[in-house]
Amino acid sequence: MNYDIIGDIHGQYDKLVALLRTLGYHETMRAWRHPDRTAIFIGDLIDRGPRQVETLRLVRGMVDTGAAMAIMGNHEFNAIAWATEDPEHPGERLRPHGRPGNRNQHKAFLAEVAGRPLHDEIIQWFKTLPLWLDLGAIRVVHACWNDEYMGALRPYLAKGMTLTEELIVWANRKGHWAFKAVETLCKGLEVDLPSGMSFKDKDGKNRGSIRVRWWEAQPITFRRAALAPAEVVAQIPDSPIPTDRRIGAYSGPPVFFGHYWLKSRPAPMTPQVACVDYSAGDGGPLVAYRWDGEPELRATHFIWT
């Protein structure tokens, strides 16, 4: 099977249509299709962009007809939490509506669906999306492939590696093991900075931990490990990560992910690791990797609009 792994769309319907055409997909009566390839959507289908519902209809049409697969991103997970009542606090939601940051991040999606039956239908479909795909020759996850957290989650997941109602609640409880597990897969792996050290992220918030390049060999320094814009990285100490906070480098078949809003020219991180999110939701290109069975990934297989 040959796959086209497509990065975070964020409601950019026009970019998606242009990319599918470039990849050789054609619109039929029910869905966009390719004669001998399958698309894989990496998650973060919604928020930020101007055409949320049209994007979802296109992607869902492809998934429902077998022309594509899709996994859950942190924005789909957040949308579920926004719409789900907190069982311990009637009248409140798992993702609080009163926090300006939560609403602002979600406003483009809400502008198209809030108060409509379509909203609930979309949320129910989001719940059918797996947290990851292991297809043997390749793997797909939204932000971080982590065998330890996947192993912990697996006994509690529903068929197809999807979230149960119980797990949705657990994964929204800070301090619960499931919160850290789902957070890592959907948002990335974090390492605590040395005591007393912090930095300001792009939104001006103080952070005492950094998202790290989980695929790289250790040991490395906090600064080199950090996945953040250059102006943020400059604030992070260049001291070595202590032994008890180090992670092992990724080893396995080629793995694809999105999430990180890269700004560079698309290329593999390593011969087995590739990110396909190049900031389509913020003026960048929508990117795909065209996988034809190669065991080592190549820069020439990236396609973008």
MIFIRO-295827 format. One record per residue: chain; y, x, z of N, C-alpha, C in turn; residue in three letters. Coordinates in pm, whole numbers. Each point is the difference from the previous one (the first is absolute). Layout:
N
SITE, A, Y, X, Z, Y, X, Z, Y, X, Z, ala
...
//
This chain:
305
SITE, A, -119, 84, 0, 119, -84, 0, 125, 88, 0, met
SITE, A, 96, -34, -84, 128, 70, -5, 107, -84, 68, asn
SITE, A, 82, 63, 82, 98, -72, 81, 142, 47, -26, tyr
SITE, A, 93, -93, 11, 143, 31, 1, 54, -38, 137, asp
SITE, A, 32, 99, 82, 45, -24, 137, 153, -8, -3, ile
SITE, A, 54, -117, 37, 142, -30, -17, 70, 0, 135, ile
SITE, A, 115, 67, 6, 73, 19, 124, 72, -124, 50, gly
SITE, A, 73, 17, 110, 70, -108, 70, 100, -68, -94, asp
SITE, A, -14, -131, -19, 82, -73, -97, 127, -57, 64, ile
SITE, A, -10, -52, 121, 114, -54, 73, 80, -102, -82, his
SITE, A, -70, -93, -62, 68, -108, -70, 68, 39, -130, gly
SITE, A, -29, 117, -52, 61, 47, -125, -86, -47, -119, gln
SITE, A, 10, -128, -28, -83, -62, -102, 20, 64, -137, tyr
SITE, A, 125, 23, -39, 27, 56, -134, -60, 139, -16, asp
SITE, A, 8, 81, 106, -62, 133, -5, -151, -11, -13, lys
SITE, A, -59, -99, 69, -145, -18, -6, -43, -38, -141, leu
SITE, A, 69, -95, -61, -35, -42, -136, 14, 117, -96, val
SITE, A, 107, 76, 13, 20, 115, -89, -111, 103, 17, ala
SITE, A, -41, 25, 127, -107, 97, 24, -133, -49, -56, leu
SITE, A, -32, -126, 22, -126, -53, -53, -5, 12, -152, leu
SITE, A, 110, -29, -66, 4, 15, -145, -20, 145, -42, arg
SITE, A, 64, 91, 73, -16, 142, -31, -145, 43, 17, thr
SITE, A, -68, -58, 99, -140, 35, 27, -97, -69, -95, leu
SITE, A, 49, -90, -85, -86, -66, -97, -59, -132, 45, gly
SITE, A, 58, -60, 105, -43, -133, 44, 73, -106, -82, tyr
SITE, A, -70, -112, -23, 59, -109, -78, -17, -131, 76, his
SITE, A, 101, -87, -12, -4, -128, 70, -83, -100, -78, glu
SITE, A, -101, -57, 67, -81, -106, -58, 43, -133, 62, thr
SITE, A, -81, -104, -17, 37, -130, 55, 7, 1, 152, met
SITE, A, -81, 83, 66, -7, -4, 146, 47, 126, 69, arg
SITE, A, 0, 114, -69, 33, 125, 70, 26, 112, -99, ala
SITE, A, 64, 105, 50, 11, 124, -75, -134, 74, 9, trp
SITE, A, -47, 50, -113, -131, 65, -4, 4, 125, -88, arg
SITE, A, -95, 86, 26, -26, 115, -86, -145, -10, -46, his
SITE, A, -31, 36, -125, -137, -18, -48, -105, 80, 75, pro
SITE, A, 36, 115, 57, -103, 82, 67, 51, 71, 125, asp
SITE, A, 104, -53, 63, 52, 62, 122, 28, -109, 104, arg
SITE, A, 4, 43, 128, 33, -90, 110, 118, 59, 76, thr
SITE, A, 99, -84, 29, 115, 44, 79, -32, -10, 149, ala
SITE, A, 59, 88, 78, -9, -7, 146, 143, 8, 55, ile
SITE, A, 39, -105, 72, 134, -5, 60, -9, 52, 143, phe
SITE, A, 89, 93, 32, -9, 79, 123, 63, -69, 121, ile
SITE, A, 55, -122, -18, 68, -70, 109, 151, 9, -10, gly
SITE, A, 70, -65, 94, 146, -14, -5, 43, -65, -131, asp
SITE, A, -55, -117, -24, 36, -79, -117, 136, -66, 19, leu
SITE, A, 39, -23, 124, 117, -83, 30, 112, 78, 69, ile
SITE, A, 112, -75, 23, 121, 46, 68, 81, 93, -91, asp
SITE, A, 132, -7, 19, 99, 86, -66, 38, -45, -140, arg
SITE, A, -95, -27, -88, 31, -24, -141, 46, -142, -30, gly
SITE, A, 41, -26, -127, 62, -127, -36, -95, -111, -42, pro
SITE, A, -130, 30, -23, -90, -103, -54, -134, 4, 75, arg
SITE, A, 5, -49, 123, -114, 5, 90, -116, -88, -46, gln
SITE, A, 27, -127, -20, -106, -96, -31, -63, 31, -135, val
SITE, A, 81, 36, -100, -56, 33, -131, -92, 122, 8, glu
SITE, A, 40, 97, 80, -85, 118, 20, -134, -41, 59, thr
SITE, A, 3, -83, 104, -123, -42, 65, -89, -82, -93, leu
SITE, A, 60, -87, -78, -80, -81, -93, -70, 88, -102, arg
SITE, A, 70, 101, -49, -62, 91, -97, -116, 76, 63, leu
SITE, A, 26, 61, 116, -104, 79, 66, -118, -87, 40, val
SITE, A, 28, -114, 61, -109, -87, 43, -81, -51, -120, arg
SITE, A, 67, -30, -109, -72, -42, -120, -97, 105, -48, gly
SITE, A, 42, 126, 5, -89, 109, -40, -116, 16, 97, met
SITE, A, 28, -9, 131, -105, 15, 101, -100, -116, -10, val
SITE, A, 51, -120, -9, -87, -118, -2, -90, -5, -123, asp
SITE, A, 41, 61, -110, -81, -2, -122, -81, 128, -18, thr
SITE, A, 5, 91, 97, -80, 122, -8, 63, 111, -81, gly
SITE, A, 126, -18, -43, 68, 105, -77, 59, 107, 89, ala
SITE, A, 3, -26, 132, 61, 96, 93, -59, -19, 138, ala
SITE, A, 24, 99, 86, -24, -8, 144, 132, 32, 69, met
SITE, A, 12, -42, 125, 121, 29, 76, -37, 20, 146, ala
SITE, A, 76, 86, 69, -18, 21, 143, 128, -39, 74, ile
SITE, A, -8, -3, 132, 114, -38, 83, 90, 120, 28, met
SITE, A, 131, -22, -16, 99, 97, 43, 65, -45, 129, gly
SITE, A, 86, 84, 56, 65, -38, 125, 91, -121, -18, asn
SITE, A, 55, -22, -119, 87, -115, -20, -80, -131, -4, his
SITE, A, -120, 3, -53, -85, -121, 7, -43, -24, 145, glu
SITE, A, -35, 106, 71, -38, -14, 140, 117, -55, 81, phe
SITE, A, 120, 51, -22, 117, -49, 71, 28, -147, -34, asn
SITE, A, -22, -38, -125, 23, -139, -40, -96, -94, 73, ala
SITE, A, -125, 44, 16, -97, -80, 76, 48, -17, 144, ile
SITE, A, 44, 111, 61, 45, -5, 139, 126, -85, 15, ala
SITE, A, 89, 5, -97, 122, -81, 2, -34, -150, 1, trp
SITE, A, -104, -37, -74, -35, -141, -15, -99, -51, 104, ala
SITE, A, -58, 88, 83, -108, -38, 91, 53, -20, 141, thr
SITE, A, -30, -116, 57, 43, -29, 137, -74, 90, 99, glu
SITE, A, 71, 47, 98, -58, 83, 105, -78, -91, 94, asp
SITE, A, -132, 14, 10, -78, -92, 84, 34, 7, 148, pro
SITE, A, 59, 111, 44, 37, 14, 141, 143, -47, 28, glu
SITE, A, 77, -26, -108, 139, -42, 17, 30, -111, -101, his
SITE, A, -41, -123, 28, 22, -112, -94, 145, -9, -44, pro
SITE, A, 16, -23, -130, 134, -11, -57, 55, 132, -50, gly
SITE, A, -62, 111, 37, 41, 131, -47, -100, 52, -103, glu
SITE, A, 42, 98, -77, -86, 59, -102, -40, 141, 41, arg
SITE, A, -111, 47, -58, -47, 135, 32, 102, 106, -39, leu
SITE, A, 73, -23, -107, 111, 88, -38, 128, -77, 30, arg
SITE, A, 71, 36, 106, 113, -82, 47, 108, -22, -106, pro
SITE, A, 43, -126, -13, 102, -34, -98, 139, 39, 46, his
SITE, A, 18, 20, 130, 132, 29, 53, 47, 143, -18, gly
SITE, A, -88, 88, -44, 39, 140, -19, 60, 17, -140, arg
SITE, A, 128, 41, -8, 66, 9, -131, -75, 87, -100, pro
SITE, A, -60, 110, 47, -73, 88, -92, -118, -70, -65, gly
SITE, A, -72, -80, 76, -114, -73, -54, 43, -97, -109, asn
SITE, A, 106, -75, 27, 48, -98, -98, 59, 67, -123, arg
SITE, A, 77, 106, 21, 64, 67, -112, -103, 59, -96, asn
SITE, A, -106, 58, 54, -105, 59, -85, -69, -107, -84, gln
SITE, A, -6, -121, 53, -80, -107, -59, 83, -102, -77, his
SITE, A, 132, 21, -9, 90, -105, -47, -21, -38, -147, lys
SITE, A, -34, 96, -86, -19, -33, -142, -118, -94, -19, ala
SITE, A, -107, 24, 76, -117, -87, -8, 32, -138, 57, phe
SITE, A, 62, -3, 117, 32, -128, 64, 94, -83, -86, leu
SITE, A, 92, 64, -71, 95, -74, -84, -72, -81, -107, ala
SITE, A, -118, 42, -41, -74, -71, -105, -104, -98, 52, glu
SITE, A, -48, 20, 125, -113, -81, 44, 22, -76, 130, val
SITE, A, 98, 37, 82, 15, -62, 132, 16, -151, -11, ala
SITE, A, -74, -72, 83, 8, -145, 4, -78, -70, -109, gly
SITE, A, -73, 75, -81, -78, -59, -110, -149, 12, 31, arg
SITE, A, -81, -98, -44, -146, 12, 18, -55, 128, -60, pro
SITE, A, 69, 51, -103, -43, 124, -65, -8, 116, 99, leu
SITE, A, 88, -1, 101, 2, 108, 98, -135, 11, 69, his
SITE, A, -50, -111, 50, -128, 3, 70, -114, 39, -94, asp
SITE, A, 6, -48, -123, -104, 34, -98, -4, 151, -24, glu
SITE, A, 117, 61, -11, 6, 145, -22, -54, 76, 120, ile
SITE, A, 37, -44, 120, -48, 67, 122, -152, -6, 7, ile
SITE, A, -57, -114, -33, -146, -12, 2, -64, 95, -101, gln
SITE, A, 65, 17, -115, -54, 95, -99, 12, 143, 50, trp
SITE, A, 111, 34, 65, 14, 134, 57, -116, 33, 94, phe
SITE, A, -47, -100, 73, -109, 22, 95, -132, 33, -69, lys
SITE, A, -10, -24, -129, -123, 34, -74, 3, 144, -53, thr
SITE, A, 112, 70, 19, 11, 136, -53, -66, 100, 95, leu
SITE, A, -86, 87, -50, -63, 100, 87, 98, 106, 44, pro
SITE, A, -31, 64, 114, 84, 110, 48, -22, 127, -82, leu
SITE, A, -115, 14, -60, -26, 116, -85, -114, -33, -95, trp
SITE, A, -14, 84, -102, -112, -8, -95, -69, 136, -6, leu
SITE, A, -131, -2, 15, -81, 120, -22, -93, -32, -116, asp
SITE, A, 35, 52, -118, -72, -33, -123, -100, 109, -38, leu
SITE, A, -30, 87, 96, -95, 108, -26, 68, 123, -58, gly
SITE, A, 36, -8, -127, 62, 114, -66, 146, 16, 36, ala
SITE, A, 66, -109, 41, 139, 8, 46, 19, -90, 122, ile
SITE, A, 108, 26, 73, 38, -80, 116, 146, -42, -15, arg
SITE, A, 33, -114, 60, 136, -52, -8, 40, -55, 136, val
SITE, A, 118, 40, 51, 53, -51, 125, 151, -1, -14, val
SITE, A, 70, -81, 80, 144, -8, -22, 73, 126, 45, his
SITE, A, -34, 55, 117, 80, 113, 51, -82, 119, 46, ala
SITE, A, -117, -22, 62, -74, 113, 57, -149, -31, 6, cys
SITE, A, -79, 86, -58, -146, -12, 12, -41, 70, 128, trp
SITE, A, -56, -75, 95, -37, 57, 128, -135, -56, 43, asn
SITE, A, -104, 82, -10, -136, -47, 28, -17, -48, 143, asp
SITE, A, 69, 64, 96, -14, -39, 140, 49, -143, 23, glu
SITE, A, 120, -30, -49, 54, -135, 20, -76, -103, -83, tyr
SITE, A, -43, 36, -118, -78, -92, -81, -131, -35, 68, met
SITE, A, -64, 102, 61, -124, -25, 72, 19, -91, 119, gly
SITE, A, 113, 14, 70, 28, -87, 115, 26, -143, -44, ala
SITE, A, 66, -17, -114, 34, -135, -48, -119, -73, -63, leu
SITE, A, -88, 75, -65, -103, -61, -83, -81, -109, 69, arg
SITE, A, -45, 15, 127, -80, -107, 63, 78, -129, 22, pro
SITE, A, 132, 5, -3, 83, -117, 29, 58, -65, -125, tyr
SITE, A, -18, 64, -115, 54, -53, -124, -89, -108, -59, leu
SITE, A, 60, -88, -77, -76, -102, -71, -56, 59, -129, ala
SITE, A, -70, -81, -76, -60, 43, -125, 105, 62, -92, lys
SITE, A, -35, 110, -64, 92, 64, -92, 107, 82, 66, gly
SITE, A, -21, 40, 126, 96, 82, 75, 134, -71, 18, met
SITE, A, -5, -131, 24, 121, -79, 21, 19, -30, 149, thr
SITE, A, 124, -28, 38, 33, -26, 138, -46, -139, 45, leu
SITE, A, -53, -8, 120, -28, -130, 62, 125, -46, 73, thr
SITE, A, 3, -128, 39, 114, -52, 76, 15, 76, 132, glu
SITE, A, -111, 31, 64, 4, 73, 125, 59, 140, -20, glu
SITE, A, -43, 67, -105, 47, 135, -25, 148, 2, -38, leu
SITE, A, 47, -104, -67, 143, -10, -32, 82, 0, 128, ile
SITE, A, -46, -73, 101, 71, -2, 129, -9, 136, 67, val
SITE, A, -118, 57, 9, -16, 132, 63, 90, 105, -66, trp
SITE, A, 5, -3, -133, 74, 102, -74, 151, -15, 14, ala
SITE, A, 45, -108, 65, 142, -18, 28, 32, 19, 148, asn
SITE, A, -95, 52, 78, 20, 26, 142, 10, 151, 22, arg
SITE, A, 123, 50, 20, 16, 142, 28, -80, 36, 125, lys
SITE, A, -73, 110, -7, -86, 40, 110, -145, -34, -24, gly
SITE, A, -27, -99, -88, -138, -32, -36, -49, 102, -102, his
SITE, A, -127, 40, 9, -52, 100, -93, 14, -44, -145, trp
SITE, A, -11, -133, -26, 8, -50, -137, 140, 16, -58, ala
SITE, A, 102, -3, 86, 137, 20, -47, 12, 137, -65, phe
SITE, A, -46, 103, 70, 8, 136, -53, -84, 16, -125, lys
SITE, A, -116, -62, -3, -90, 15, -115, 61, -61, -126, ala
SITE, A, 45, -126, 9, 57, -66, -117, 132, 64, -39, val
SITE, A, 79, 38, 100, 127, 68, -25, -22, 128, -79, glu
SITE, A, -102, 76, 34, -27, 126, -70, -40, -24, -144, thr
SITE, A, -91, -95, -24, -47, -25, -136, 111, -53, -89, leu
SITE, A, 87, -86, 55, 103, -68, -79, 135, 71, -1, cys
SITE, A, 27, 83, 103, 132, 63, 9, -5, 152, 10, lys
SITE, A, -116, 57, 25, -12, 144, 5, -34, 53, 139, gly
SITE, A, -48, 122, 5, -39, 63, 125, 120, 69, 64, leu
SITE, A, 20, -24, 130, 112, 61, 71, -50, 100, 105, glu
SITE, A, 81, 104, 21, -27, 102, 102, 124, 8, 89, val
SITE, A, -22, 0, 132, 112, 10, 94, 64, 138, -6, asp
SITE, A, 133, 2, 5, 73, 126, 9, -11, 57, 141, leu
SITE, A, 32, 129, 17, -1, 56, 136, 92, -80, 92, pro
SITE, A, -33, -1, 128, 77, -76, 98, 148, 34, -5, ser
SITE, A, 82, -105, -4, 144, 17, -1, 60, 15, -138, gly
SITE, A, -82, 9, -105, 51, 15, -136, -2, -134, -73, met
SITE, A, 103, -22, -81, 7, -121, -80, 90, 26, -121, ser
SITE, A, 7, -97, -90, 87, 9, -116, 41, -141, -39, phe
SITE, A, 102, -12, -85, 45, -130, -49, -59, -22, -138, lys
SITE, A, -64, -117, -20, -57, -31, -131, 110, -51, -93, asp
SITE, A, -38, -41, -122, 99, -41, -100, 78, -123, 41, lys
SITE, A, -54, -78, 97, 70, -119, 50, 78, 28, 128, asp
SITE, A, 6, 130, 41, 76, 36, 118, -74, -19, 131, gly
SITE, A, -130, -31, -4, -77, -20, 122, -55, 133, 52, lys
SITE, A, 3, 19, 132, -59, 119, 60, -152, -8, -3, asn
SITE, A, -64, 105, -46, -145, 3, -10, -56, 119, 77, arg
SITE, A, -106, -23, 75, -65, 106, 74, -132, 41, -61, gly
SITE, A, -29, -51, -120, -124, 37, -70, 30, 5, -149, ser
SITE, A, -87, 67, -75, 19, 14, -144, -124, -50, -73, ile
SITE, A, 24, -57, -119, -110, -29, -90, -38, 128, -71, arg
SITE, A, -130, 25, -9, -44, 132, -47, -78, -7, -130, val
SITE, A, -5, 116, -66, -80, 17, -122, -146, 14, 41, arg
SITE, A, -64, -115, 19, -134, -5, 59, -107, 65, -87, trp
SITE, A, 31, 24, -125, -100, 57, -92, 0, 153, 2, trp
SITE, A, 97, 63, 65, 12, 145, -7, -82, 71, 107, glu
SITE, A, -38, 123, -30, -73, 82, 97, 92, 37, 116, ala
SITE, A, -57, 10, 118, 73, 40, 121, -43, 144, 35, gln
SITE, A, 76, 74, 81, 122, -45, 69, 124, 17, -86, pro
SITE, A, 100, -84, 22, 130, 13, -64, 107, -36, 103, ile
SITE, A, 125, 20, -38, 108, -30, 93, 39, -147, -9, thr
SITE, A, 72, -48, 102, 48, -138, -1, 85, -27, -125, phe
SITE, A, 87, 96, -33, 89, -21, -116, -78, -8, -129, arg
SITE, A, -96, 89, -18, -76, -1, -126, -90, -122, -8, arg
SITE, A, -45, -49, 113, -89, -115, 1, 73, -131, -28, ala
SITE, A, 131, -3, 25, 74, -126, -1, 9, -60, -140, ala
SITE, A, -18, -132, -6, 22, -79, -120, 129, -77, 21, leu
SITE, A, 111, 53, -51, 130, -61, 24, 99, 56, -100, ala
SITE, A, 115, -70, -20, 104, 54, -88, 48, 137, 47, pro
SITE, A, 55, 79, -92, 39, 138, 30, 99, 9, 115, ala
SITE, A, 94, -97, 5, 101, 6, 107, -62, -26, 136, glu
SITE, A, -112, -73, 3, -70, -25, 126, -87, 121, 35, val
SITE, A, -70, 54, -98, -88, 114, 24, 77, 116, 61, val
SITE, A, 126, 19, -40, 80, 110, 51, 21, -8, 151, ala
SITE, A, -13, -119, 59, 19, -17, 144, -126, 29, 81, gln
SITE, A, -114, 10, -68, -129, 10, 68, -33, 147, 30, ile
SITE, A, -47, 30, 120, -27, 141, 35, -107, 62, -88, pro
SITE, A, 18, 127, -30, -95, 73, -85, -105, 72, 84, asp
SITE, A, -23, -48, 120, -98, 61, 91, -141, -51, -33, ser
SITE, A, -104, 79, 31, -137, -41, -32, -41, -127, 75, pro
SITE, A, -80, -80, -64, -57, -118, 65, -109, 48, 97, ile
SITE, A, 7, -41, 128, -103, 43, 96, -140, -41, -44, pro
SITE, A, -98, 76, 46, -138, -23, -40, -46, -143, 26, thr
SITE, A, 41, -58, 115, -47, -133, 35, 64, -111, -83, asp
SITE, A, 98, 33, -85, 63, -101, -85, -30, 22, -148, arg
SITE, A, -81, 97, -31, -29, 29, -139, -104, -96, -57, arg
SITE, A, 4, -15, -131, -97, -84, -69, -71, 84, -105, ile
SITE, A, -119, -41, -37, -72, 70, -104, 45, -45, -137, gly
SITE, A, -7, 91, -97, 38, -34, -136, -97, -102, -59, ala
SITE, A, 48, -81, -94, -86, -99, -66, -107, 71, -82, tyr
SITE, A, -122, -50, 10, -108, 49, -85, -80, -121, -46, ser
SITE, A, -13, -15, -129, -71, -114, -55, 35, -16, -146, gly
SITE, A, -43, -108, -62, 32, -24, -141, 149, -28, -16, pro
SITE, A, 51, -3, -123, 142, -27, -20, 46, -125, 74, pro
SITE, A, 115, 11, 68, 55, -111, 76, 142, -26, -48, val
SITE, A, 33, -128, -15, 131, -42, -48, 68, -85, 107, phe
SITE, A, 131, 17, 12, 77, -78, 97, 142, -16, -52, phe
SITE, A, 80, -81, 70, 140, -23, -36, 89, 29, 119, gly
SITE, A, 94, -92, 26, 75, -9, 125, 116, 96, 19, his
SITE, A, -4, 122, -52, 89, 105, 48, 131, 18, -79, tyr
SITE, A, 29, -82, -97, 130, 1, -67, 37, 140, -52, trp
SITE, A, -91, 61, -72, 27, 135, -51, 109, -4, -107, leu
SITE, A, 68, 114, -16, 111, 10, -95, -25, 105, -108, lys
SITE, A, -106, 76, 11, -26, 111, -92, -69, -50, -127, ser
SITE, A, -31, 91, -88, -77, -34, -120, -145, -26, 41, arg
SITE, A, -61, -110, -46, -137, -32, 42, -99, 113, -30, pro
SITE, A, -78, 34, 104, -103, 104, -10, -91, -13, 119, ala
SITE, A, -126, 46, -10, -90, -6, 116, 51, 86, 116, pro
SITE, A, -29, -44, 123, 29, 81, 118, -97, 117, 8, met
SITE, A, -127, -28, -28, -106, 100, -9, -92, -48, -113, thr
SITE, A, -100, 77, -39, -90, -49, -105, -76, -127, 35, pro
SITE, A, -4, -39, 130, -70, -121, 41, 93, -107, 59, gln
SITE, A, 131, 21, 1, 91, -90, 72, 121, -31, -88, val
SITE, A, 31, -131, -14, 115, -39, -81, 71, -120, 60, ala
SITE, A, 133, 10, 6, 86, -112, 38, 56, -61, -128, cys
SITE, A, 6, -133, -6, 53, -67, -119, 125, -82, 31, val
SITE, A, 63, 24, 116, 125, -68, 33, 116, 95, -23, asp
SITE, A, 79, -28, -104, 116, 81, -33, 127, -84, 0, tyr
SITE, A, 10, -85, 104, 124, -73, 31, 39, -104, -104, ser
SITE, A, -97, -73, -54, 32, -108, -94, 91, -104, 65, ala
SITE, A, -13, -19, 132, 82, -98, 69, 141, 47, 29, gly
SITE, A, 32, 124, -38, 132, 54, 28, 52, 78, -121, asp
SITE, A, -20, -57, -118, 53, 60, -121, -89, 100, -70, gly
SITE, A, -113, 34, 61, -91, 96, -61, -97, -66, -97, gly
SITE, A, -85, 80, -64, -96, -54, -95, -120, -64, 69, pro
SITE, A, -60, -97, -64, -130, -51, 43, -105, 88, -65, leu
SITE, A, -88, 56, 83, -91, 106, -44, -145, -46, 12, val
SITE, A, -81, 44, -94, -145, -21, 6, -71, 132, -25, ala
SITE, A, -120, 11, 56, -88, 112, -34, -115, -57, -81, tyr
SITE, A, -23, 57, -117, -108, -46, -89, -123, 86, 25, arg
SITE, A, -97, -55, 76, -119, 75, 39, -114, -29, -96, trp
SITE, A, -53, 106, -59, -106, -11, -101, -130, 64, 45, asp
SITE, A, -19, 17, 131, -123, 56, 51, 9, 145, 40, gly
SITE, A, 117, 63, -16, 14, 142, 31, -12, 25, 151, glu
SITE, A, -75, 102, 41, -14, 32, 143, 123, 68, 59, pro
SITE, A, 82, 62, -86, 124, 61, 44, 116, -66, -74, glu
SITE, A, 102, -40, 75, 110, -77, -55, 96, 89, -79, leu
SITE, A, 67, -59, -99, 86, 76, -90, 136, -66, -13, arg
SITE, A, 103, 81, -8, 137, -52, -14, 16, -79, -131, ala
SITE, A, -75, 38, -102, 14, -66, -130, -52, -144, 1, thr
SITE, A, -69, -42, 107, -54, -136, 7, 96, -98, 67, his
SITE, A, 116, 47, 45, 100, -91, 54, 77, -65, -116, phe
SITE, A, 19, -131, 11, 76, -75, -100, 108, -77, 74, ile
SITE, A, 121, -5, -54, 105, -77, 68, 98, -54, -103, trp
SITE, A, 81, -98, 48, 100, -62, -85, 138, 47, 42, thr
//
